[in-house]
Amino acid sequence: MKVCRSIVIFILFAAVFFTLPSMTPAANPDCEPTTGTTIQLFDHNNTLMETSTLAPNSTTSSVRAAFNHAVLSVSKFPKDGETGKRGTVLLSKGNFTASAFIVMKSGVTLEGTVENGKTVTTICTESRSDPVTIKIMESHMGIKNLILDGKRKTEDAVTGEPRKYYASRHRGIQITAIDQTKSTGDLVSDYPTNDKDGDAKRLKNITIEDVHITGYEGYGIYLEHVDGVTIKGSDPISKKSMNITDIGYAGIGGVSANNVTIKHATVSDLWPGATVGSVQQSYGVAFSHRKVNTTDDAKAQAKFPPSDTIVVDRNVVANNPTWEGIDTHSGQNVSFTNNVILNTRFPIVVGGMEYDNGKMSAYPPQNITISGNRINSHRVGTKGDYDVYGIEKNDTITERGIAVTGAQFTDLTKMEMGFLDSVVIKDN
């Protein structure tokens, strides 16, 4: 009997021991440590000016400090008179684990290393650190050939069960000089207006090329009050060189953004989105403007102009089961052309801005072109898009392939109906 009792006690102990990890919060995935990586500084003539090596046991804050020191140093190099470029911070092959807020400076390009056609430089930001990995707050700069890993939370903080989170301010790249700690209401008094002085304050001439962004709870790339941003991949066929995936809200989101081009990129796996009423709202690529909290203040809303002159061409957007693939709320002069949208509930949506929980809408979009796009479709005479782009077809139900609507009113004065103006939809 004693033997049996001992066996039973041992079995119970073993069962408890081996189930303990599922009963307590599991750790979020950690970044690999920084391992003997180097940072090289080049001037605008591509002359090597300085090389530094990071210690293998570098802390995340010391890695961030090294990045920011390197960027600051290059920003003081002489400027090329034609391009405005001052130089490049080149990161070696390897993993750089940094606390967030790498702050870019005008004239500087932050670039990783490429081997055999593949990017081999990763900047990993621990989920416990500050929310934005790279902040761009000045004009004339670039980011190229990097992997940004945000290590988003993947378990419920209480139960340890698998779960992914949404947090708007957890972002891979943030391009704006607008204070993101302020609410829209607080920004009304000092947001740059859409007049000549306000437009002069927009960030300009920024290029994001061949960057892999993964594991952020808010945005892969967030843009606000910019004028002249290009996001592109150098792989026009399979579109694997510019890749944004595993994002909580929006792969690429623009607010009051002008002259933005997105080309040859793949944006996929968007979940869970922001809870609005009874739905989870997430976006592949979306452009709009800040929405004021009241429907009675047309003057305040006018401080936040709609996005204007947007080109979204030859991209792949996939795996957004609850909401929208490519979208603009109130955009002006927008073209969505030759894109592929797969496994997405609402592939292409164009409309005004909604207020009062959807009971009212205003600011209709104008001058919209939607052409040459393929939705859950096959190429004629070749393999299907799912095979070509390596996207697994799932059971997502697609509704309203292309939805284009005006708005109830032109603006919040509610004086005129908000008709669509100049819309072309063809060859989709």
N, C-alpha and C positions, 0 to 999 in steps of 0.2 A: 504493500500500500504506500509506504514511504517513497519507494522508487517511482511509482505511478504519479504520486503527488509532485515529486521533484520534476518529473518529465513535463507534467502539465504546467507547473510554474515556469519552467524554462521556455516552453512554447509560447506562453502568454508574454513573457519578457521579450522574447525574440520578435513576436508580432508587433508589440508596442515600439520596440527599438527601430525596426525597419520601416514603420509607418510614420515615425516622427517627422521626417521631412515634409510630408504632405499635410501634417497638422500644424506646422509653423510656417510663417512667411518664407518663401524661397527667395534666395538672393537673385537680383537682376543680373543679367550678363555683364561681365566686367571687360574692360578694355585690356588688351595685351600691354605689358609694360613697354615703355620707350627703351630701345635697345641700340645704343651706339650709333645713332643716326646723325647726319650732318646737315648743316644749313650753310648754303653758299650765297654770297651777295654779288650780283653782276650789275654793271652800269648799263646805260641805254645802248652802248656800243657792244654789249655782250662781253665785256672784259671782266674777268673774275677779280673782285676787289677784296674779298675776305671769305674765310672758311672757319666754321666753328663746329665742334663735335659735342653732342649732348652725352652726359654720363648715363650709363645703363640704368642707374637707380634714380634718375631725375624725378622730382615730384611733378605732379600735374601743374602746379602753379609756376614752378621754375621753367617748365616747357612753354607755358603761355608767355611768361616774361621774355624768354629767348625769342619767340616768334615776334612779339611786339617790338622788342629792341631791334630785331633785324629789319622789320618793316619801317620803323622810324629812321634807321640808318640809311636805307635806300631812298627814302623820301627826301633826304638832304643832298642826294647826288645831283649834279647838274642836269637840267632838263633839256630834252631834245626839243628844238624850236618848232618842228613841224608836228610831231605826234604828242608832245607833252609828256612822253614817257621818261621816267628817271632811272628805272632799272627793275631787276627781278630778284625775288627771294626764292631760291631753288632748294627744295627739300629732297633729300636722298631717298632711296628705296627704304622702306621700313614702316614701322608703326610709331606715331607720335601721340602719346596720351597727354592731353592738355585739359586744364580747366578752361571754361568757355570765355568768350569775348576776346577773340583775336581781332584787333581793330586795324583795318586797312587805312592806308594813307594815299593821297593823290599821287599819281604817276608811278605807282608800284604794282607789279604783277606778282601774285603768289602762285607758285607753280610746283607741281610734283614731278616725279620721274616716271618715264615710260620705258618698259622693256618688252621687246617682241610684240609691240603694238598694244600692250596692256598697261594700265596705270598701276604702279606698285607702291604708291605712297598713301598712307592712311592717317588721317587725323581723327582720333577717337576721343569723344567727350563723355566722361562718366556721367551717368544719369543723375547723380547727386549734385553735379556742378551747376553753374549758371546756365540759363536756357539757350542762348544763341552761340553757335560755334564761331561764325565769322560775321562781324559787323562792318558794313560799308556805309560810311557817313560822309564821304567826300567823292568828288567826281574824278574821272579819268583813271581807271584802274582795271585790273582783270584778275580772274581766278581760273586756273587751268590745270588739268591732269591731276586731280585729287580725288580721294575717297573720303567722304565725311560720314562718320558713324556716330549717331547720337545716342545709341544704346537705350532706346525708349523702354519704359517699364513694361514688363511682360507678365507680372503676377499681381493678383489682388493683394493689397498691402495688409489685409487682415487675415484672409483665408489661405493665401498662397496659391489659389486656383489660377489657371492661365487666364490672362486678361490683358488687353491693350488699352492705352489711355489716350485721351484728348486733352491737350493743354496748348492754347493758342500761341503762347510766347516761347514755346520750345521749337527753335528754328535752326535749320542748317546754315543758310545764308540770309541775312537781313540787309536790305538795301534801302536806306532811308535816313534822312537827318531829322525826321519827326520823332519827338520824344514818345517812346512806346509805353512809358509808365503812366502817361496821362490818359484819362478817358476821353471819348469823343466830345462830351460836354465841356471838359476842361480845355480842349484844344480849340474850341470855337473862337476864342478871343485872340489867339496867336497863331493859328494855322495860316500858312502862306496862301494868299488868295490867288485867284486865277488871272490876275492882271499881270502887267509886264514885270513888276517887281517880284511877284510871287513866282512866276515862271523862271526868273533868273536864279531863284534859290533851289530849283529842282536839281537832283543829282544827274549828271550827264556822262555819256561815253564810258559805259561799263560793260564788260564782256565776261560771261561765264561760259567756259568751253570745256567739254569732256570731263565733267565732274560727276561722280557717283555720290548720291546723297541717300542715306538710308537710316531708318530708326529714329524719326523725330515725331513728337506727339502733336505738333502744330503744323508748320509749313516746311516743305523742302526749301523753297525760295520765297521770300516775302519782299514785295516792292511797294513803296509808297512815296508819292510825290517825286517821281523820277521823269526824266525826259531823255531817252536814248539808252536803252539797255538791250543787249543781244544775249540770248541764251541758246547755245547751239552745240550740236555734236558733229564730229568730223567723219562719222560713219553714216552716210546717207542711205545705205542699203538695209542693214539689220538694225540700225539705230540703237546700238548697245554702248556707245562711248559716252553719251550724256544720259544718265539713268537716275531717276528719282523713284524710290520705292519704299514701301512700308512706312507710310506717313499717316498721322492721325487725322488731319483735316484737309489740307490742300497741297498738292505737289508744287504748283506754282500759283501764287496769288498776288494780284496787283490791285492797289487802291489809288485812285487819282494818278494813274500811270500813263504817260504819253510816250509814243514812239518806241514800242517794245516789240521785238521779234523773237519768236521761239521756233526753232527749226531743228529737225533730226534728233529729237529727244524721245525717250520712253518714260512715261509716268504711270506707275501701277501700284496696286495693293494699298488702297486708301480705306482706313478703318480706325476708329469707329465713327469719326465725325462729331460735330456738335449736336447736342440734343435740342431740337426746336419743336416744341409741341410734342407730337407722338412719333417724330421721325428723326433719323440720324442724318445730318447733312454734311457731306464731304465732296470735294471737288478735285478733278485732275488738274485742269488749268482754268482759272477764273479771274475776271477783271471787273471791278465795280468802283464804288466810292464809299466812304464812311457814311453811315446812316445816323442822323440825329434821333434822339429818343422821343421827340415830340412831333406830331403831325401838324402843328400850328405855327411852326417857325421856319418859313421859307427862306428868310434871310440867313439863318444859321446854316441850313442845309446847303445853301448856295456857296458857302465857304469851302465845301468839299466837292470839287468838280468831278464829273465822271471821267473814266479812263478814255483816252482818245488815241487813235492811230495804233492799233494792235494787229499784229500779224502772227497767226498760229498756223504754221505750214509744215506738212510732212512729218508729223509726229505720231506716236502710238500712245494711246491712253487706254488702260485696261484695269479690270478688277475693282470696280467701284459699285458694289451690289445695292447700295441704298440710295445713291443720289446721282450727281451730274458729272459727266466726263469733261466737256469743254463748255464754258459758260461766260456770258457777260450780262451783268445787270446794268442797264442804262449806258452801255458803251457807245462811243461815237467812232465811225470810220474803222470798223473792225472786220477782219477777214479770217475765217476758219476754212482752210483749204487743204485738200489732199491728205487729211489725217485718217488714221485707222482707230476706231473705237470698239473695244471688245469687252464683253462681260460687264456691262454698265447699264444701270436702270434707266437713266435719262442721258443718252449720249451727247446731244448738242442742244443747249437751251439758251435762248436770247429773250430778254424781257426787261421790264422796268424794275424799280426798287419797290419792295413791298413794305407796308407799314401796318400798324395796328393788327398784328398777328394775321397778316394776309387779307384783311378786310378792305384794304385800299392800296393802290399802286400809283406811282408817279415816275417821271423822268424816263420816257420811252427811249429805246435805243434808236440810233439813226445811222444810215449808210452802212448796211451790213451785207457782207458777201459770204455765202456758205456754198462751197462747190468742191467737187472731186473727192468728197469724203466717203469712206466705206465703214459701215456699221455692221458688225457681226457677219462680215461678208467674205466672199472668195474672190481672189484675183481672177480675171478672165484668162484662161489658158495656162495658169500656173498653179502652184500649191496654194491652199487656203491661208488666210492671214494668221490663223492660230498657229499653223505649222511654221510659217515663214518667220514669225517673231517669237516663237517659243512660248506662247501663252496657252495654258491648258483651258480648254472650254469647260465652263462649269454650269450650274443650274440657275444662274442669274436670269431673271425675267426682264427683258428690255421693253420699256414702254415709250411711246411717242418718240421715235427715232430723232426727229428734228422738230423742236417746238420754238416758234418765234411769235412773240406777242408784243403788243403795245402796252399802254398803261391807261388807267382811268383818267389821269390828269397829266398835263405837261410838267407841272411842278406843284409844290405844296400850297400855292395860292388857290388851287382848285378852280381856276378861272377858265381853263381850256382843256378839252379832251386830249389825251396823249396818244395820238396816232403814230403808227410806225411810219418812217420816212426813208425811202430808197433802200429796198431789200432785194437782193438777188439770191435765189436758191436754185442751183442747177447741177446736173451731172453727179449726183450723189448716189 
